[in-house]
């Protein structure tokens, strides 16, 4: 964080409090000076960034920016669905953010307030700082003349772009799991990993799909808060990225469903092959067992008792029977 982003005495939950003038230069602000900065009419705007703010800070912002009670109530809670709401002369936008931590997606939320001369971002939970987005905006002072709406574009673009490497990482994980899917050895861990991956993708889709609706409304809106057609083009570009992420998620979910089905089929086939082999060996053992079991009975007239070569003939008959059965099962592919 740049020290120029913070005026002395700001609460810890205030990440940055800046005013960009009409020339794109930034000026650090104190919370009490916000209303005075908003009164200036030089084409500039105030950008305030918060992370899990205290109630007293939100109440102060409501006073300084004139925010609606319902919007402040939504910003207090970190369990909002992705949405966009108009409150008087400002827009309230809630979107989900995501980070990969220890191989799992951890979700957070960002609430944004867009006004004629201000942009407020409120982060909750797992959410990266928007300092890179602000740095990018500051490198393009000519685009800062579009006002706070361009800052909102930079934040949303940063959020959506963070989903792209997560989707790519899941794709790489699926490609690695495919080797285990077609392995000759059944591994229970493979099924567990496939299920965990599909669950993660399902939760990810629940975050990205509603984001497309939010971006679509920003592209189509006739609100004076986004007056420039050029800015709408930038929002359209973010929407394209969100659609691409959503399509990647859908494709990966379909591939995972297929992978789970293929794995289950291969396991079933492997079990069937094992059962066939066991059945074939059981039949090979059953034939001599059946023949020799006759001689365990107590009655006269058994062939081996009176004939000289009866016993060798009997052994040869057993061997011949086993050989014929073995050949039959071998041709059938059971052995």
Secondary structure, DSSP 8 states (H G I E B T S, - for coil): --GGG--TT--TTEEEEEEE-TTS-EEE--GGGHHHHHH--SS-EEEEEEES--HHHHHHHHHHHT--HHHHHHHH-S---SEEEEETTEEEEEEEEEEEETTEEEEEEEEEEEETTEEEEEEEES---SHHHHHHHHT-HHHHTT-HHHHHHHHHHHHHHHHHHHHHHHHHHHHHHHHHHT-SS--HHHHHHHHHHHHHHHHHHHHHHHHHHHHHHHHH---GGG--HHHHHHHHHHHHHHHHHHHHHHHHHHHHHHHHHHHHHHHHHHHHHHHHHHHHHHHHHHHHHHHHHGGGS--S--HHHH-TTHHHHHHHHHHHHHHHHHHHHHHHT--
